[in-house]
Protein backbone atom coordinates (compact mmCIF):
# COMPACT_ATOMS: atom_id res chain seq x y z
CA UNK A 1 0.00 0.00 0.00
CA UNK A 2 1.16 3.46 -0.89
CA UNK A 3 0.31 6.59 0.97
CA UNK A 4 -1.88 9.54 0.17
CA UNK A 5 -2.61 10.60 -3.40
CA UNK A 6 -0.87 7.63 -5.05
CA UNK A 7 -2.99 5.06 -3.20
CA UNK A 8 -6.13 7.10 -3.82
CA UNK A 9 -5.36 7.12 -7.57
CA UNK A 10 -4.73 3.36 -7.56
CA UNK A 11 -8.00 2.78 -5.70
CA UNK A 12 -9.98 4.92 -8.16
CA UNK A 13 -8.38 3.28 -11.20
CA UNK A 14 -9.13 -0.14 -9.69
CA UNK A 15 -12.84 0.70 -9.74
CA UNK A 16 -12.79 0.86 -13.56
CA UNK A 17 -14.14 -2.23 -15.36
CA UNK A 18 -11.45 -4.68 -16.36
CA UNK A 19 -8.77 -2.98 -14.25
CA UNK A 20 -7.45 -5.16 -11.44
CA UNK A 21 -5.12 -4.07 -8.62
CA UNK A 22 -1.90 -4.68 -10.59
CA UNK A 23 -3.19 -2.89 -13.69
CA UNK A 24 -4.37 0.02 -11.53
CA UNK A 25 -0.92 0.29 -9.99
CA UNK A 26 0.76 0.10 -13.40
CA UNK A 27 -1.52 2.85 -14.81
CA UNK A 28 -0.99 5.03 -11.73
CA UNK A 29 2.78 4.87 -12.11
CA UNK A 30 2.49 5.53 -15.84
CA UNK A 31 0.53 8.68 -14.98
CA UNK A 32 3.21 9.71 -12.45
CA UNK A 33 6.00 9.24 -15.00
CA UNK A 34 4.18 10.84 -17.95
CA UNK A 35 4.52 14.36 -19.29
CA UNK A 36 2.32 16.75 -17.26
CA UNK A 37 0.85 18.19 -20.48
CA UNK A 38 -0.30 14.74 -21.62
CA UNK A 39 -1.96 14.08 -18.28
CA UNK A 40 -3.63 17.51 -18.30
CA UNK A 41 -5.15 16.67 -21.70
CA UNK A 42 -6.33 13.30 -20.35
CA UNK A 43 -7.92 14.94 -17.29
CA UNK A 44 -9.52 17.58 -19.53
CA UNK A 45 -10.91 14.92 -21.88
CA UNK A 46 -12.47 13.05 -18.95
CA UNK A 47 -14.01 16.24 -17.56
CA UNK A 48 -15.30 17.30 -20.99
CA UNK A 49 -16.92 13.95 -21.75
CA UNK A 50 -18.73 14.01 -18.39
CA UNK A 51 -19.95 17.57 -19.02
CA UNK A 52 -20.95 17.32 -22.69
CA UNK A 53 -21.99 13.75 -23.42
CA UNK A 54 -25.50 12.58 -22.58
CA UNK A 55 -27.88 9.90 -23.75
CA UNK A 56 -30.12 10.34 -26.79
CA UNK A 57 -33.70 11.06 -25.72
CA UNK A 58 -35.01 8.68 -28.40
CA UNK A 59 -32.72 5.64 -28.44
CA UNK A 60 -30.37 5.99 -25.45
CA UNK A 61 -27.16 6.12 -27.51
CA UNK A 62 -24.41 8.53 -26.46
CA UNK A 63 -24.55 11.98 -28.01
CA UNK A 64 -23.63 15.59 -27.36
CA UNK A 65 -27.07 16.79 -28.54
CA UNK A 66 -30.63 15.95 -27.49
CA UNK A 67 -30.84 13.20 -30.15
CA UNK A 68 -28.00 11.21 -31.71
CA UNK A 69 -26.93 11.46 -35.35
CA UNK A 70 -28.55 8.09 -36.18
CA UNK A 71 -31.98 9.18 -34.89
CA UNK A 72 -31.65 12.48 -36.76
CA UNK A 73 -30.67 10.81 -40.06
CA UNK A 74 -33.71 10.86 -42.42
CA UNK A 75 -32.12 8.13 -44.59
CA UNK A 76 -32.47 5.54 -41.80
CA UNK A 77 -35.43 3.14 -41.97
CA UNK A 78 -37.76 4.22 -39.14
CA UNK A 79 -39.72 0.94 -39.25
CA UNK A 80 -36.80 -1.18 -37.95
CA UNK A 81 -35.31 -1.04 -34.47
CA UNK A 82 -32.21 -2.98 -33.44
CA UNK A 83 -32.19 -3.47 -29.65
CA UNK A 84 -28.69 -3.60 -28.14
CA UNK A 85 -27.32 -3.65 -24.61
CA UNK A 86 -24.79 -0.79 -24.73
CA UNK A 87 -23.76 2.13 -26.97
CA UNK A 88 -20.60 0.27 -27.94
CA UNK A 89 -22.84 -2.37 -29.52
CA UNK A 90 -24.29 0.30 -31.84
CA UNK A 91 -20.77 0.93 -33.16
CA UNK A 92 -20.21 -2.81 -33.66
CA UNK A 93 -23.41 -3.15 -35.72
CA UNK A 94 -22.68 0.04 -37.68
CA UNK A 95 -19.24 -1.31 -38.68
CA UNK A 96 -20.97 -4.14 -40.55
CA UNK A 97 -22.78 -1.65 -42.83
CA UNK A 98 -25.61 -4.23 -42.92
CA UNK A 99 -28.26 -2.41 -40.91
CA UNK A 100 -29.95 0.83 -42.02
CA UNK A 101 -32.65 1.09 -39.35
CA UNK A 102 -32.56 2.74 -35.94
CA UNK A 103 -31.46 1.54 -32.52
CA UNK A 104 -32.62 1.21 -28.96
CA UNK A 105 -29.95 0.97 -26.25
CA UNK A 106 -31.15 -0.87 -23.14
CA UNK A 107 -28.30 0.28 -20.90
CA UNK A 108 -27.31 -3.24 -19.88
CA UNK A 109 -28.76 -6.73 -19.59
CA UNK A 110 -30.86 -8.57 -17.03
CA UNK A 111 -28.50 -9.86 -14.35
CA UNK A 112 -30.19 -10.85 -11.07
CA UNK A 113 -26.83 -11.54 -9.37
CA UNK A 114 -25.78 -7.91 -9.98
CA UNK A 115 -29.25 -6.69 -8.99
CA UNK A 116 -30.21 -5.64 -12.53
CA UNK A 117 -33.78 -6.47 -13.43
CA UNK A 118 -36.01 -5.32 -16.30
CA UNK A 119 -36.92 -2.16 -14.38
CA UNK A 120 -33.30 -0.97 -14.42
CA UNK A 121 -33.15 -1.19 -18.22
CA UNK A 122 -34.69 1.13 -20.83
CA UNK A 123 -37.54 -1.29 -21.61
CA UNK A 124 -40.35 1.14 -20.75
CA UNK A 125 -38.82 3.62 -23.21
CA UNK A 126 -38.80 0.90 -25.89
CA UNK A 127 -42.49 0.19 -25.32
CA UNK A 128 -43.21 3.91 -25.51
CA UNK A 129 -41.43 4.08 -28.87
CA UNK A 130 -43.49 1.16 -30.16
CA UNK A 131 -46.73 2.95 -29.35
CA UNK A 132 -45.55 6.26 -30.88
CA UNK A 133 -43.79 5.00 -34.02
CA UNK A 134 -44.82 2.62 -36.81
CA UNK A 135 -42.42 -0.27 -36.27
CA UNK A 136 -42.46 -3.34 -38.55
CA UNK A 137 -39.51 -5.27 -37.06
CA UNK A 138 -37.53 -5.39 -33.86
CA UNK A 139 -34.14 -7.09 -34.08
CA UNK A 140 -32.86 -8.25 -30.71
CA UNK A 141 -29.06 -8.03 -30.73
CA UNK A 142 -28.15 -8.73 -27.13
CA UNK A 143 -24.92 -10.57 -26.30
CA UNK A 144 -24.96 -14.38 -26.73
CA UNK A 145 -24.22 -14.97 -23.04
CA UNK A 146 -26.43 -15.88 -20.07
CA UNK A 147 -27.47 -12.28 -19.34
CA UNK A 148 -28.04 -11.43 -23.00
CA UNK A 149 -30.13 -14.56 -23.54
CA UNK A 150 -32.23 -13.81 -20.44
CA UNK A 151 -32.82 -10.28 -21.71
CA UNK A 152 -33.72 -11.52 -25.20
CA UNK A 153 -36.16 -14.09 -23.79
CA UNK A 154 -37.81 -11.44 -21.61
CA UNK A 155 -38.16 -9.05 -24.56
CA UNK A 156 -39.57 -11.72 -26.89
CA UNK A 157 -42.22 -12.71 -24.33
CA UNK A 158 -43.19 -9.10 -23.82
CA UNK A 159 -43.16 -8.05 -27.50
CA UNK A 160 -44.83 -11.04 -29.18
CA UNK A 161 -48.28 -9.84 -28.09
CA UNK A 162 -47.85 -6.53 -29.95
CA UNK A 163 -48.09 -7.94 -33.47
CA UNK A 164 -44.61 -6.74 -34.42
CA UNK A 165 -42.12 -9.05 -36.14
CA UNK A 166 -39.44 -9.82 -33.51
CA UNK A 167 -36.18 -11.39 -34.72
CA UNK A 168 -32.91 -12.36 -33.02
CA UNK A 169 -29.45 -12.16 -34.51
CA UNK A 170 -28.25 -15.55 -35.68
CA UNK A 171 -25.45 -17.16 -33.75
CA UNK A 172 -23.24 -20.10 -34.48
CA UNK A 173 -19.81 -20.90 -35.82
CA UNK A 174 -17.37 -18.09 -36.54
CA UNK A 175 -15.80 -17.84 -39.99
CA UNK A 176 -12.42 -19.56 -39.92
CA UNK A 177 -13.31 -21.64 -36.84
CA UNK A 178 -12.90 -25.39 -36.41
CA UNK A 179 -15.82 -27.65 -35.46
CA UNK A 180 -13.71 -29.57 -32.96
CA UNK A 181 -13.19 -26.41 -30.87
CA UNK A 182 -16.83 -25.26 -30.86
CA UNK A 183 -18.73 -25.68 -27.60
CA UNK A 184 -22.02 -27.58 -27.55
CA UNK A 185 -24.25 -24.50 -27.33
CA UNK A 186 -22.55 -22.72 -30.24
CA UNK A 187 -22.65 -25.84 -32.40
CA UNK A 188 -26.30 -26.43 -31.47
CA UNK A 189 -27.17 -22.85 -32.46
CA UNK A 190 -25.37 -23.32 -35.75
CA UNK A 191 -27.58 -26.34 -36.49
CA UNK A 192 -30.75 -24.45 -35.50
CA UNK A 193 -29.85 -21.46 -37.66
CA UNK A 194 -28.78 -23.42 -40.75
CA UNK A 195 -30.01 -22.14 -44.12
CA UNK A 196 -30.67 -23.69 -47.47
CA UNK A 197 -27.98 -23.34 -50.14
CA UNK A 198 -30.16 -24.46 -53.07
Secondary structure, 3 states (H helix, E strand, C coil): CCCHHHHHHHHHHHCCCCCCHHHHHHHHHHHHHCCHHHHHHHHHHHHHHHHHCEECCCCCCEECCCCCHHHHCCCCCCCEEEEECCHHHHHHHHHHCCCCCEEEECCCCCEHHHCECHHHCCHHHHHHHHHHCCCCEEEECCCCCHHHHHHHHHHHHHHHHHCCEEEECCCCCCCCCCHHHCCHHHHHHHHHCCCCCC
